[in-house]
Amino acid sequence: MTAAVRTDRFPREIVGRILALAAVMGIVGALSLSPRAHAAFVAVVHAITPFVAAFPIWGAVIFAALAALSSMLVFFSSVLIVPIGVVAWGPIGCALLLWAGWFTGGVVSYTIGRRLGRPVVRHFVAPDRFERYNRIIPRTAPLSTAFLLQLTLPSDVMGYVFGLAAYPRRKFYPALALAELPYAIGTVYAGTAFLEQNAFVVMALGAAAIGVVVWEHRHGLAR
C-alpha cells in the first residue's frame, strides 16, 4: 500500500481525535497527580471489585462485552473499566480479557458489514468516515496491509469497512487479533501505572497515542 504524505493542516476530525486523547490524558494525569482525587477513584475501583470477585465468570463476560462495545462504538472507551480489570484479574488477566473483547467486537462489526450491508452500517459509522476509509481497503490486500490499517485506524470503523469490502475472513481475523494485542498491553500498562500513581508513564502513553494520530494524518491514512 502506498499512501501520499499529507502536509496540509489538520481536518476537523483529526483535531477532534487529538483533543479527545489530550482530554483523557489530562484527566487521567491530573487524577494521578492529585493524592486525594486518586485515592477517591481507587476507593471506587476497590468497592466494585468484590462484586466482580463474587461472580467471576459473569464479571469476566461483562468486562469483555464492554470491551467489545468500545471497539464498535466511538462514544464508549475501555479506559474507564481497565483499572477495575487490573485489580480484579491482574494485568495479564485484564489484558487477555480486553484483547478478547476487542477481538470479538471487531468480528461482530465485520459480520454486520458483510452480512447486513451499508443500510445497517450507516447507523454505526458516519457516511463520510466510511467513504474515507473504504477507499484504502482493496479486497486483494495482503494480511500485512490489513494488520497495519487496523493497527493505525479507528477500531470503531474498520471492522464495518472490512466487512463491507468483503475482505477475506482468513486474513481479517489474524490481522485483527495481532493489531489489538499491543493496544491491550499498552492500555493495561497505562491502567496499572495510573493505579500506582505513575503520572509520567500515563502522560507518555497518551502522548504516544496522539503521535500515532498525527502519523496517520501525515501519511494519508486519516484523511
Buried (B, 14 or more C-beta within 10 A) or exposed (E): BEEEEBEEEBEEBBEEBBEBBBEBBEEBBEBBEBEEEBEEBBEEBEEBBEEBEEEEEEBBEBBBEBBBBBBBEBEBBBBEBBBBBBBBBEBEBBBBBBBBBBBBBBBBBBBBBBEBEEEEBEEBBEEEBBEBBBEBBEEEBEBEBBBBBBBBBBBBBBBBBBBBBEBBBEBBBEBBBBBBBEBBBBBBBBBBBBBEBBBEBBBBBBEEBBEBBBEBBBBBBBB
